[in-house]
Amino acid sequence: MSILKDKNILLGVTAGIAAYKTAHLVRQFIKAGANIKVVMTPASKDFITPLTLSTLSKNPVYSSFTNEDDDNALWNNHVELGLWADVFVIAPATANTLSKMVNGICDNLLLATYLSAKCPVYFAPAMDLDMYKHQSTKHSFKKLESYGNTMIPATSGELASGLVGEGRMAEPEDIVNFIEKDILSQLPLNGKKVLITAGPTYEALDPVRFIGNHSSGKMGFEIAKAAANLGAEVILVSGPTYQKVQYSLIDVKPVVSAQEMYDEVHKHYKSSDIAILSAAVADYRPKQVADKKIKKSDSTFTIELEKTKDILKSLGKQKQHQFLVGFALETNNELEHAKRKLKSKNLNLIVLNSLRDKGAGFGGSTNKVTFITESNEVIENELKSKSEVARDLWQQILKLINA
């Protein structure tokens, strides 16, 4: 999954030979999980058909202020298109269109949409060598960047004229990568490494049976996705779970037992900036694990248990620069127990939820949490989806880190 997932991307296509590459560019944006709409200049339709881009984007393609084949002449609202977009990409951007953008000339739907857009605008120039090097073109580049637009530089290569040099539009994969990196560079967790634990642990009784709990891992996975959406590099140490995530910024480390989770967490903790331990780790494990399946014989069966290593406490002892967050699932005297855990384990923040709250706890899609800071501030939250809880948690962490 890409940082562009679920982003609304408006692609503006102008009349250059490189317009043929926009079919592949649309496919690259779709592959990244983005929603795509395309607006074309009338002349660009000589280079690639609206039908091609409409089929690939799964949306109508806009090229005029009214639908030409519609007897009712419905208006294509450039303001709504501009407001819909999270990102506006003009590729290819010809010398003609760039000059119009600089001077506010508004003689087609694409330019009207550009002037209405409130989102970041990227432009990928495409033109012949002498045009690219011309002083007026260089002026257009500088002026557009001074307006807050971002240029995706052209590359060198064989051009339509047969000349070899600068002016070739960046390849579709490179355009997508450029935008992803640029967006990431502006996110609050860019350059940060985040360590997260999720799910249950299973403690073996024999080769068949184990002691476990009902944790689904969903809360931890949502926290990981929210961190990646903020630009973090995420190490997600997960116990056995059906949860899945495909995200270039999330590296999932599957484990089974509490000891395996302890070992994996300690591999990454020193290099982490933030650690959030949301996993439901077993407090005890069988002292002896049978190497063969235990047969049913007596009417009662006794298991001797021993304590597992306290992962959160061990991290609190080693804490140096890290911001450490723990979770507390309680059934009685919730606030008192959570505050005690916050101090005894040297945490910066603890997330409390109670099994007595309807809709909270294991297995469900919602949670109701209370944040308690090391300064003893208590922030209660309403019942929300776990994805919303994850976003709230990161808002609170960023607030505390930047205080």
Phi, psi and omega in degrees: 000144184254161174297345179274357181303131179069004175284145175269112183248124176259121180257121176260126184245125179247177193273073172233158181301333180292354178301336179297335181285347185291338174299314179291325179296317177300317179299321180294320177293319177298317179300327179283353178094011183275160171264131188239135165232149185237134172237131186241149167285152181305320183289337182292341180290348174285344184255330177207141186278145173301328180300319179299311184288328176293317179297316183288322182276344182063030178217156174299150175257136183253134179218354178214168183287340175229156176285114190298326184265008184259119181297334180277352176051058178291141182279130172273110189280106181293330179293315179296321177299315180296322180284333179295325189285136166273332180216135177245121181242121177255109185206122356286152175251108182281163178302322180298310181294320180299318179297320178294320178299320180297320188261004177072020177288134190227072185249013172206172185295322181299314181291324176295321178292319177302315182290343180263347187290139177254355186265172172300139180243128176246142175228137182245098183299148175210116181192174181284166190305309183293324177295318182296326183271352184296145182301323181294325179290317177300323176297318179299316180302309184295319183294317180295321177293326178292338175280354180103001176281160181241128181268133171261103191302145174289160179251175176264147179167188179286132183255170184300330181286345186100347175289160177239125180165195181290151177131349180284128180300140176305146181293151183308316179299321181289326176296313179297315179298320180299313182294317178303312182295322180293317178296315180301321183297341183259000183274150189293337180256013178299132181085357180263144175253127184242131178252126183228138172249149184211158173081185179269176162242151177247126180251115189291137169265319178203186182296349185249317190254158178210163170259127181213197177215181188269010181298134179267342184085357186299320182298314180296321179293323177293323177296320179296316180295320178295322178295316179296322178295341176264005173099003184282152166272120190247130168256116182250107179267113188238134170285182182301124182201158175271357180293142179229150174211135174237104185210129184299337182266359182245123178250109183274129178246100182284135176225171179240303187264168177298323180294320178296320178294318177304310183297316183292319179298317182289341175293330190247351189294317185299326182269003182270148175266326181224136177233129180235114183257094181256359181292150175265085185277137178299134177280334181226157176220158178299134180292325178238132177251120181291140180275352175230160180301131179286125182275145177286124180221283182288161180287341175234158182217128184249132177243127175271126183251154173229155182292143170274166177290138179278101185296313184297317180296321180295325178288322177299324179291326183269357188301131176237278180263351188289148169263117191249126182238132176242166176243146177228116174257113186238161178239345178204155182045047191302308185296318180298313181293321181293319179296323178294319179293321178304315183282315185294335182252010172058052182264158172269335183200142174232143180252115183258132165222149186247136176292349178280346178276124180296131179091358180255168175097202189286149164086329186275179180262358180239168177203153177231114189234161172233130176266134176235122183266167180292344174271010175074019175281134181246120181242108181271144181235155177281169173297127182218168172295154182295331176293322177291321177299319179298317179294320177298319180299316180291326175299319180292318179298313180297323177298317181288320180295321184269001182294000000 
